[in-house]
Amino acid sequence: MSTDSSLPSKEHSGDDRDLKKRRFDNTSDLAGLSRREHTPKAKPGSVYGDVKQVPAWFKSDDDKNLKYEKYGQRTDIVSTSYTAKNAEPSSVSTYQRRGEEQDSRLNRLKRARDTVEREPHPREDRFSEEEGDEREDDSIQPYLHLDVANPSTTRTRTDNYHTFHSRIKDKENSDINTIVRQHYNQRTQQSKRQGPRTSSPIYKLRNFNNTIKYILLGNWSKHDAGSSPLFSVLDLCCGKGGDLNKCEFLRIDQYIGIDISDLSVREAFDRYSRQKARFKPRNGERAQNRYNFEACFATGDCFTQYVPDILEPNFPGIIEKTFPVDVVSTQFALHYAFESEDKVHTLLTNVSKSLRTGGRFVGTIPSSDFIKSKIVDKQYFKDSKTGKVKFGNGLYSVTFDKEPPEDGVFRPPFGNRYSYWLKDAVDDVPEYVVPFEILRTICEEHNLVLKYKKNFIDIFNQEIPQYFGKLNKNLIDGLKRSDGKYGAEGEEKEAVGFYIGFVFEKVG
């Protein structure tokens, strides 16, 4: 009986094998049996699938056009950006790309550790004359070169302070973006190994400049709760995050930082993360010794790229959720845009389209009036080595690439290049004259009207009394002069007098 009962099983077993074979050969027939939508040759899915879709500001919906397409069409200048040059084809698998990036990153970290282990003591000469202090022209330096990213490399500090010097490969033949990026990457790397900040020869000058920024942002940064529940600030050219403390001083809710220097952006993120991680009070109130706002950081060139193109690939939906902002801040950087009119328009498009109506554009730039007075009054000399026109003192200098006009009025107003040197900070980096009335005219084209303009000395003298009780004691103490009063003196006074602060307001 047992033998007979097994016969039907064998027959069914053969039928099952045939059925399985037929089903395997006709997999398309199985698609209808599944609840999951079947797409031939589908790419791997991702929770971030929206990134692959057309960004919201390029959609054709009329209502959304008013908000997202306001940044305008991409121009030819965008194609020269760092991002465009390194873009991958869309056919590359996300998982494949991540695997390659991980492998590449591990190799970079291994090389970085080897480099750090071989690195000489801070007292020794750490740079070779041939190569400079980094080989960074085409690749990004590993973040392990930063002490904050690799605590194991932190060395015992010495009493000697190492003044900053940059070494930029092929500087004479490099474009402005490459020079600026390399300069500030090197600045970020070396700052961790220089020594105590208070030993810097421009310690008081830095305190003065920081005080000016506290005053400008404190007086002109206002939140409109009717436009957005979040008090938000967009920091274009944010550097290493030097204004994060000022944003906490303003009691903002959201910070967005963008900079062309990848290492500076990393340092800004690390600085924010350390301070954000401090103890949070249970009562829900703002803590005094931590950052109580949210922040995101991105590497990009806001002179050649639009803000959505920089932010959305890394933070999908941020334009819709966070913009428009209350304040756009650009400190000690706008002069780089005056290489060309296109760059100025791209920057101001980013500013205007990112601001709410009534929002403020707050910044600091070299004073074209100061430069003009130096030329007209002939307070300059010819450099003994190059024969170029130069003015300044032991702390700073300005050297013109070409003979400046006798009346101090530069025509055309764009591309008037000079090299700026500031001891222990800026090492003969190219900058461009910013004729202020030209800036004002272009700002008006972008619905930005001038509300305030003053040189640093006047800002300090007029506003500092009301800020003595608000600012950090160490910052105030660092402003004390040799006569016991507060402010800039001697060579520092001329160096800070080179700059002005401005405020524009978005209208319409």
SULBELHU-V579685 format. One record per pair of residues at least 12 apart in sequence whose ideal C-beta (glycine too) atoms are under 8 Angstrom apart, sorted by the first residue. I is the first residue (numbers start at 1). J is the second residue. D is the distance in whole Angstrom. If there is no record, write none. Layout:
BEGIN
i: {I & I}
j: {J & J}
d: {D & D}
END
This chain:
BEGIN
i: {43 & 43 & 44 & 44 & 44 & 46 & 48 & 50 & 50 & 51 & 51 & 51 & 52 & 55 & 55 & 55 & 56 & 56 & 56 & 56 & 57 & 57 & 57 & 57 & 57 & 67 & 68 & 68 & 68 & 70 & 71 & 71 & 71 & 71 & 71 & 71 & 72 & 72 & 72 & 74 & 74 & 75 & 75 & 77 & 77 & 77 & 77 & 78 & 78 & 78 & 78 & 78 & 80 & 81 & 81 & 81 & 81 & 82 & 82 & 82 & 82 & 82 & 82 & 83 & 83 & 83 & 83 & 108 & 109 & 109 & 111 & 112 & 112 & 112 & 112 & 113 & 115 & 116 & 116 & 116 & 116 & 121 & 122 & 122 & 122 & 122 & 122 & 123 & 123 & 127 & 131 & 131 & 132 & 132 & 132 & 132 & 133 & 133 & 133 & 133 & 133 & 134 & 134 & 134 & 134 & 134 & 135 & 136 & 136 & 136 & 136 & 137 & 137 & 137 & 137 & 137 & 140 & 140 & 141 & 141 & 141 & 143 & 143 & 145 & 145 & 146 & 146 & 146 & 146 & 146 & 146 & 146 & 147 & 147 & 148 & 148 & 148 & 148 & 148 & 149 & 149 & 155 & 157 & 157 & 158 & 159 & 160 & 161 & 161 & 161 & 161 & 161 & 162 & 162 & 162 & 162 & 163 & 163 & 163 & 163 & 163 & 164 & 164 & 164 & 164 & 164 & 164 & 164 & 165 & 166 & 166 & 166 & 166 & 166 & 166 & 167 & 168 & 168 & 168 & 169 & 176 & 176 & 176 & 177 & 177 & 177 & 179 & 179 & 180 & 180 & 180 & 180 & 180 & 181 & 181 & 181 & 183 & 183 & 183 & 184 & 184 & 184 & 184 & 184 & 184 & 185 & 185 & 185 & 185 & 187 & 187 & 188 & 188 & 188 & 188 & 188 & 188 & 189 & 191 & 194 & 198 & 200 & 201 & 201 & 201 & 202 & 202 & 202 & 202 & 202 & 202 & 202 & 203 & 204 & 204 & 204 & 204 & 205 & 205 & 205 & 205 & 205 & 206 & 207 & 207 & 207 & 208 & 208 & 208 & 208 & 208 & 208 & 208 & 209 & 209 & 209 & 209 & 209 & 210 & 210 & 210 & 211 & 211 & 211 & 211 & 211 & 211 & 212 & 212 & 212 & 212 & 212 & 212 & 212 & 213 & 213 & 213 & 213 & 214 & 214 & 214 & 214 & 214 & 215 & 215 & 215 & 215 & 215 & 215 & 216 & 216 & 216 & 216 & 216 & 217 & 217 & 217 & 217 & 217 & 217 & 217 & 217 & 218 & 218 & 218 & 218 & 218 & 219 & 220 & 220 & 220 & 220 & 220 & 220 & 221 & 221 & 221 & 221 & 221 & 221 & 221 & 222 & 222 & 223 & 223 & 224 & 224 & 224 & 224 & 227 & 227 & 227 & 227 & 227 & 228 & 228 & 228 & 229 & 230 & 230 & 230 & 231 & 231 & 231 & 231 & 231 & 231 & 232 & 232 & 232 & 232 & 232 & 232 & 232 & 232 & 232 & 232 & 233 & 233 & 233 & 233 & 233 & 233 & 233 & 233 & 233 & 233 & 233 & 234 & 234 & 234 & 234 & 234 & 234 & 234 & 234 & 235 & 235 & 235 & 235 & 235 & 235 & 235 & 235 & 236 & 236 & 236 & 236 & 236 & 236 & 236 & 236 & 236 & 237 & 237 & 237 & 237 & 237 & 237 & 237 & 237 & 237 & 237 & 238 & 238 & 238 & 238 & 238 & 238 & 238 & 239 & 239 & 239 & 239 & 239 & 240 & 240 & 240 & 240 & 241 & 241 & 241 & 241 & 241 & 241 & 241 & 243 & 243 & 244 & 244 & 244 & 244 & 244 & 244 & 247 & 247 & 248 & 248 & 248 & 249 & 251 & 251 & 252 & 252 & 253 & 253 & 254 & 254 & 254 & 254 & 254 & 255 & 255 & 255 & 255 & 255 & 256 & 256 & 256 & 256 & 256 & 256 & 256 & 256 & 257 & 257 & 257 & 257 & 258 & 258 & 258 & 258 & 258 & 258 & 258 & 258 & 259 & 259 & 259 & 260 & 260 & 260 & 261 & 262 & 265 & 265 & 265 & 268 & 269 & 272 & 272 & 272 & 275 & 275 & 276 & 276 & 276 & 277 & 278 & 296 & 296 & 296 & 296 & 298 & 298 & 298 & 298 & 302 & 302 & 302 & 303 & 303 & 303 & 303 & 303 & 303 & 304 & 304 & 305 & 306 & 306 & 306 & 307 & 307 & 307 & 307 & 323 & 324 & 324 & 324 & 324 & 324 & 325 & 325 & 325 & 325 & 326 & 326 & 326 & 326 & 327 & 327 & 327 & 327 & 327 & 328 & 328 & 328 & 328 & 328 & 328 & 328 & 328 & 329 & 329 & 330 & 330 & 330 & 330 & 330 & 331 & 331 & 332 & 332 & 332 & 333 & 334 & 334 & 334 & 334 & 334 & 335 & 335 & 335 & 335 & 335 & 335 & 336 & 336 & 337 & 338 & 338 & 338 & 338 & 338 & 338 & 338 & 339 & 339 & 339 & 339 & 340 & 340 & 341 & 344 & 344 & 344 & 345 & 345 & 348 & 348 & 348 & 348 & 348 & 349 & 351 & 351 & 351 & 352 & 352 & 352 & 352 & 355 & 356 & 357 & 357 & 357 & 358 & 358 & 358 & 359 & 359 & 360 & 360 & 360 & 360 & 360 & 361 & 361 & 361 & 361 & 361 & 361 & 362 & 362 & 362 & 363 & 363 & 364 & 364 & 364 & 364 & 364 & 365 & 365 & 365 & 365 & 365 & 365 & 366 & 366 & 366 & 366 & 366 & 366 & 366 & 367 & 367 & 367 & 367 & 367 & 367 & 368 & 368 & 368 & 368 & 369 & 369 & 369 & 370 & 370 & 370 & 370 & 371 & 371 & 371 & 372 & 372 & 372 & 373 & 374 & 374 & 374 & 375 & 375 & 375 & 375 & 375 & 376 & 376 & 376 & 379 & 383 & 386 & 388 & 388 & 389 & 389 & 392 & 392 & 393 & 393 & 393 & 394 & 394 & 395 & 395 & 395 & 395 & 395 & 395 & 396 & 396 & 396 & 396 & 396 & 396 & 396 & 396 & 397 & 397 & 398 & 398 & 398 & 398 & 398 & 399 & 399 & 399 & 399 & 400 & 400 & 401 & 401 & 401 & 401 & 402 & 402 & 409 & 410 & 410 & 413 & 413 & 413 & 414 & 415 & 416 & 416 & 417 & 417 & 417 & 418 & 418 & 418 & 418 & 419 & 422 & 436 & 436 & 436 & 443 & 447 & 447 & 447 & 448 & 448 & 448 & 448 & 449 & 449 & 449 & 450 & 450 & 450 & 451 & 451 & 451 & 452 & 452 & 452 & 453 & 453 & 453 & 453 & 454 & 454 & 455 & 455 & 455 & 455 & 456 & 456 & 456 & 456 & 456 & 457 & 457 & 457 & 457 & 457 & 459 & 460 & 460 & 461 & 464 & 464}
j: {93 & 94 & 93 & 94 & 95 & 94 & 316 & 316 & 317 & 312 & 313 & 316 & 90 & 68 & 308 & 312 & 68 & 317 & 319 & 320 & 69 & 70 & 71 & 308 & 319 & 320 & 308 & 319 & 320 & 353 & 306 & 307 & 308 & 349 & 350 & 353 & 306 & 349 & 353 & 306 & 309 & 342 & 346 & 304 & 342 & 343 & 346 & 304 & 305 & 306 & 309 & 346 & 304 & 300 & 301 & 304 & 305 & 177 & 181 & 260 & 299 & 300 & 301 & 300 & 305 & 309 & 310 & 142 & 142 & 144 & 142 & 142 & 144 & 145 & 150 & 144 & 145 & 144 & 145 & 150 & 153 & 155 & 155 & 158 & 160 & 162 & 193 & 158 & 160 & 167 & 167 & 169 & 166 & 167 & 168 & 169 & 166 & 167 & 186 & 189 & 190 & 167 & 182 & 185 & 186 & 189 & 169 & 169 & 182 & 185 & 186 & 169 & 170 & 174 & 178 & 182 & 262 & 263 & 185 & 189 & 263 & 263 & 266 & 189 & 263 & 188 & 189 & 192 & 263 & 266 & 267 & 270 & 192 & 193 & 192 & 267 & 270 & 271 & 274 & 266 & 270 & 193 & 195 & 196 & 195 & 195 & 195 & 194 & 195 & 196 & 199 & 200 & 190 & 193 & 194 & 195 & 194 & 200 & 201 & 423 & 424 & 187 & 190 & 191 & 194 & 424 & 425 & 427 & 427 & 182 & 183 & 186 & 187 & 427 & 429 & 186 & 182 & 183 & 186 & 182 & 336 & 339 & 430 & 260 & 301 & 304 & 429 & 430 & 260 & 261 & 336 & 429 & 430 & 260 & 261 & 262 & 426 & 427 & 429 & 239 & 259 & 260 & 261 & 263 & 264 & 261 & 262 & 263 & 264 & 264 & 425 & 240 & 261 & 263 & 264 & 266 & 267 & 263 & 240 & 424 & 478 & 424 & 395 & 423 & 424 & 395 & 422 & 423 & 424 & 425 & 492 & 495 & 478 & 478 & 479 & 488 & 492 & 395 & 488 & 492 & 495 & 496 & 425 & 475 & 478 & 479 & 456 & 460 & 479 & 487 & 488 & 492 & 496 & 332 & 364 & 456 & 496 & 499 & 242 & 246 & 475 & 460 & 464 & 467 & 471 & 475 & 479 & 364 & 456 & 459 & 460 & 496 & 499 & 501 & 243 & 246 & 331 & 364 & 246 & 249 & 467 & 470 & 471 & 459 & 460 & 463 & 464 & 467 & 501 & 362 & 364 & 459 & 501 & 503 & 243 & 246 & 247 & 249 & 250 & 327 & 329 & 362 & 246 & 249 & 250 & 467 & 470 & 463 & 327 & 360 & 362 & 451 & 452 & 503 & 233 & 250 & 252 & 326 & 327 & 360 & 362 & 326 & 360 & 252 & 326 & 326 & 356 & 358 & 359 & 324 & 326 & 356 & 357 & 358 & 324 & 326 & 356 & 253 & 253 & 254 & 322 & 250 & 251 & 252 & 253 & 254 & 326 & 252 & 253 & 254 & 255 & 256 & 322 & 323 & 325 & 326 & 327 & 247 & 250 & 252 & 254 & 255 & 256 & 325 & 326 & 327 & 328 & 329 & 256 & 258 & 307 & 325 & 327 & 328 & 329 & 354 & 247 & 255 & 256 & 257 & 258 & 328 & 329 & 330 & 258 & 302 & 328 & 329 & 330 & 333 & 347 & 350 & 351 & 258 & 259 & 260 & 302 & 330 & 331 & 332 & 333 & 334 & 336 & 257 & 258 & 259 & 264 & 265 & 268 & 297 & 259 & 261 & 264 & 268 & 331 & 264 & 267 & 268 & 271 & 257 & 267 & 268 & 269 & 271 & 272 & 297 & 329 & 331 & 268 & 271 & 272 & 275 & 291 & 295 & 291 & 293 & 291 & 292 & 293 & 470 & 286 & 292 & 293 & 326 & 293 & 294 & 293 & 294 & 295 & 322 & 325 & 272 & 293 & 294 & 295 & 296 & 295 & 296 & 297 & 298 & 311 & 318 & 322 & 325 & 295 & 296 & 297 & 298 & 297 & 298 & 299 & 300 & 302 & 307 & 310 & 311 & 297 & 299 & 300 & 299 & 300 & 301 & 299 & 299 & 297 & 298 & 299 & 297 & 297 & 291 & 295 & 297 & 290 & 291 & 290 & 291 & 295 & 290 & 290 & 311 & 314 & 315 & 318 & 310 & 311 & 314 & 315 & 346 & 347 & 350 & 336 & 337 & 343 & 344 & 346 & 347 & 343 & 346 & 346 & 346 & 349 & 350 & 319 & 350 & 353 & 354 & 354 & 353 & 354 & 355 & 356 & 359 & 354 & 355 & 356 & 359 & 355 & 356 & 359 & 360 & 355 & 359 & 360 & 361 & 362 & 350 & 351 & 354 & 355 & 359 & 360 & 361 & 362 & 362 & 363 & 347 & 351 & 361 & 362 & 363 & 363 & 364 & 364 & 365 & 499 & 363 & 347 & 363 & 365 & 434 & 439 & 365 & 366 & 431 & 432 & 433 & 434 & 431 & 432 & 432 & 413 & 414 & 415 & 416 & 432 & 433 & 434 & 414 & 415 & 417 & 432 & 414 & 415 & 414 & 414 & 439 & 442 & 442 & 446 & 442 & 443 & 445 & 446 & 448 & 446 & 446 & 448 & 504 & 446 & 447 & 448 & 506 & 506 & 506 & 506 & 507 & 508 & 505 & 506 & 507 & 505 & 506 & 451 & 503 & 504 & 505 & 506 & 443 & 448 & 503 & 504 & 505 & 506 & 501 & 502 & 503 & 501 & 502 & 456 & 499 & 500 & 501 & 502 & 434 & 436 & 439 & 499 & 500 & 502 & 420 & 431 & 433 & 434 & 498 & 499 & 500 & 436 & 455 & 497 & 498 & 499 & 500 & 433 & 434 & 435 & 436 & 436 & 455 & 500 & 455 & 497 & 498 & 500 & 398 & 408 & 433 & 407 & 408 & 409 & 408 & 391 & 398 & 408 & 404 & 405 & 406 & 407 & 408 & 406 & 407 & 408 & 391 & 399 & 399 & 400 & 401 & 403 & 404 & 421 & 494 & 491 & 494 & 495 & 423 & 491 & 422 & 423 & 491 & 492 & 494 & 495 & 420 & 421 & 422 & 423 & 491 & 494 & 495 & 498 & 420 & 421 & 418 & 419 & 420 & 421 & 498 & 418 & 419 & 421 & 428 & 417 & 418 & 417 & 418 & 419 & 430 & 416 & 417 & 435 & 433 & 435 & 433 & 435 & 438 & 432 & 432 & 432 & 433 & 430 & 431 & 432 & 430 & 431 & 432 & 433 & 431 & 495 & 453 & 500 & 502 & 504 & 506 & 507 & 508 & 504 & 505 & 506 & 507 & 504 & 505 & 507 & 502 & 503 & 504 & 503 & 504 & 505 & 501 & 502 & 503 & 500 & 501 & 502 & 503 & 500 & 501 & 497 & 499 & 500 & 501 & 496 & 497 & 499 & 500 & 501 & 487 & 488 & 493 & 496 & 497 & 501 & 487 & 488 & 487 & 486 & 487}
d: {7 & 8 & 6 & 6 & 5 & 6 & 6 & 5 & 7 & 8 & 6 & 5 & 8 & 8 & 6 & 5 & 5 & 8 & 7 & 6 & 5 & 8 & 6 & 5 & 6 & 8 & 7 & 7 & 8 & 5 & 4 & 7 & 6 & 6 & 7 & 5 & 7 & 6 & 8 & 7 & 7 & 7 & 7 & 5 & 5 & 7 & 6 & 6 & 6 & 7 & 7 & 8 & 6 & 8 & 5 & 5 & 5 & 8 & 8 & 8 & 8 & 8 & 6 & 7 & 7 & 7 & 8 & 4 & 6 & 6 & 7 & 4 & 4 & 6 & 8 & 7 & 8 & 7 & 7 & 7 & 5 & 8 & 6 & 6 & 8 & 7 & 6 & 6 & 7 & 6 & 8 & 8 & 8 & 3 & 7 & 6 & 8 & 5 & 6 & 7 & 7 & 8 & 7 & 7 & 6 & 7 & 7 & 8 & 5 & 6 & 8 & 6 & 7 & 8 & 7 & 7 & 5 & 8 & 6 & 7 & 6 & 7 & 5 & 5 & 8 & 7 & 7 & 6 & 7 & 7 & 6 & 7 & 4 & 7 & 7 & 7 & 5 & 8 & 8 & 7 & 7 & 7 & 6 & 7 & 7 & 8 & 6 & 6 & 4 & 7 & 4 & 7 & 7 & 7 & 5 & 6 & 7 & 8 & 7 & 7 & 5 & 6 & 5 & 7 & 7 & 5 & 7 & 7 & 6 & 7 & 5 & 5 & 7 & 4 & 8 & 7 & 5 & 6 & 8 & 8 & 7 & 6 & 6 & 7 & 6 & 8 & 6 & 6 & 6 & 8 & 6 & 7 & 8 & 5 & 5 & 8 & 8 & 7 & 5 & 7 & 8 & 8 & 4 & 8 & 5 & 5 & 7 & 4 & 7 & 8 & 8 & 6 & 7 & 4 & 5 & 8 & 5 & 6 & 8 & 8 & 8 & 5 & 7 & 5 & 5 & 6 & 7 & 6 & 5 & 6 & 8 & 8 & 6 & 6 & 7 & 7 & 6 & 7 & 7 & 5 & 6 & 6 & 8 & 6 & 4 & 5 & 7 & 7 & 6 & 7 & 5 & 7 & 5 & 8 & 8 & 8 & 7 & 8 & 8 & 8 & 6 & 7 & 7 & 7 & 7 & 6 & 6 & 7 & 5 & 6 & 6 & 8 & 8 & 6 & 6 & 6 & 6 & 7 & 6 & 7 & 7 & 8 & 6 & 6 & 8 & 5 & 7 & 6 & 8 & 5 & 7 & 7 & 5 & 7 & 7 & 5 & 8 & 8 & 6 & 7 & 7 & 6 & 8 & 7 & 7 & 7 & 8 & 7 & 8 & 5 & 5 & 7 & 7 & 5 & 7 & 5 & 8 & 7 & 5 & 7 & 7 & 7 & 7 & 8 & 5 & 7 & 6 & 6 & 8 & 7 & 8 & 5 & 8 & 8 & 7 & 7 & 7 & 8 & 4 & 5 & 7 & 7 & 7 & 5 & 5 & 7 & 6 & 7 & 6 & 4 & 7 & 7 & 6 & 8 & 4 & 6 & 8 & 6 & 7 & 5 & 7 & 5 & 7 & 6 & 7 & 5 & 8 & 6 & 5 & 8 & 7 & 5 & 7 & 5 & 7 & 5 & 8 & 7 & 7 & 5 & 7 & 8 & 5 & 8 & 6 & 5 & 6 & 7 & 5 & 7 & 7 & 7 & 7 & 7 & 6 & 7 & 7 & 6 & 7 & 8 & 3 & 8 & 8 & 3 & 6 & 5 & 8 & 7 & 6 & 7 & 6 & 7 & 5 & 7 & 8 & 5 & 4 & 5 & 7 & 7 & 7 & 3 & 8 & 5 & 6 & 8 & 7 & 7 & 7 & 6 & 6 & 7 & 7 & 8 & 8 & 6 & 5 & 7 & 7 & 8 & 7 & 8 & 5 & 8 & 5 & 7 & 6 & 5 & 7 & 6 & 8 & 8 & 6 & 7 & 4 & 8 & 7 & 6 & 8 & 8 & 7 & 8 & 7 & 7 & 7 & 7 & 5 & 7 & 8 & 5 & 8 & 5 & 6 & 7 & 6 & 8 & 8 & 7 & 8 & 7 & 7 & 5 & 8 & 5 & 5 & 7 & 5 & 5 & 5 & 6 & 5 & 8 & 6 & 5 & 6 & 5 & 8 & 8 & 4 & 8 & 8 & 6 & 7 & 5 & 6 & 6 & 7 & 8 & 6 & 5 & 7 & 5 & 4 & 8 & 6 & 5 & 7 & 6 & 8 & 7 & 7 & 6 & 8 & 5 & 8 & 6 & 6 & 8 & 6 & 6 & 4 & 7 & 6 & 6 & 7 & 6 & 8 & 6 & 5 & 7 & 8 & 6 & 5 & 8 & 6 & 8 & 5 & 6 & 6 & 7 & 8 & 5 & 7 & 5 & 7 & 8 & 8 & 7 & 8 & 4 & 6 & 5 & 5 & 8 & 8 & 8 & 7 & 6 & 5 & 7 & 8 & 5 & 6 & 5 & 5 & 8 & 5 & 7 & 7 & 8 & 8 & 6 & 8 & 8 & 4 & 7 & 5 & 7 & 6 & 8 & 5 & 6 & 6 & 5 & 7 & 8 & 6 & 7 & 8 & 6 & 6 & 8 & 4 & 7 & 6 & 7 & 7 & 8 & 4 & 6 & 6 & 6 & 4 & 7 & 6 & 7 & 7 & 7 & 6 & 8 & 7 & 5 & 7 & 6 & 7 & 6 & 8 & 8 & 6 & 7 & 4 & 8 & 7 & 8 & 8 & 5 & 7 & 6 & 8 & 6 & 7 & 5 & 8 & 5 & 8 & 8 & 7 & 6 & 7 & 8 & 7 & 8 & 6 & 6 & 6 & 8 & 8 & 6 & 8 & 6 & 6 & 5 & 6 & 6 & 5 & 5 & 7 & 8 & 8 & 7 & 6 & 6 & 8 & 7 & 7 & 6 & 8 & 3 & 7 & 7 & 5 & 8 & 8 & 5 & 7 & 7 & 8 & 4 & 8 & 7 & 5 & 6 & 6 & 7 & 6 & 7 & 6 & 6 & 7 & 8 & 5 & 6 & 7 & 7 & 5 & 7 & 5 & 5 & 6 & 8 & 5 & 7 & 6 & 5 & 7 & 8 & 8 & 4 & 7 & 8 & 5 & 5 & 7 & 6 & 8 & 8 & 6 & 5 & 8 & 7 & 8 & 5 & 5 & 6 & 7 & 8 & 8 & 8 & 8 & 5 & 6 & 8 & 5 & 4 & 7 & 7 & 6 & 4 & 5 & 7 & 6 & 7 & 6 & 8 & 7 & 7 & 7 & 7 & 8 & 8 & 5 & 6 & 5 & 5 & 4 & 7 & 6 & 8 & 6 & 6 & 6 & 7 & 8 & 6 & 5 & 6 & 5 & 7 & 6 & 4 & 6 & 7 & 5 & 8 & 6 & 6 & 6 & 7 & 5 & 8 & 5 & 6 & 5 & 7 & 7 & 8 & 7 & 7 & 7 & 6 & 6 & 6 & 8 & 7 & 7 & 8}
END
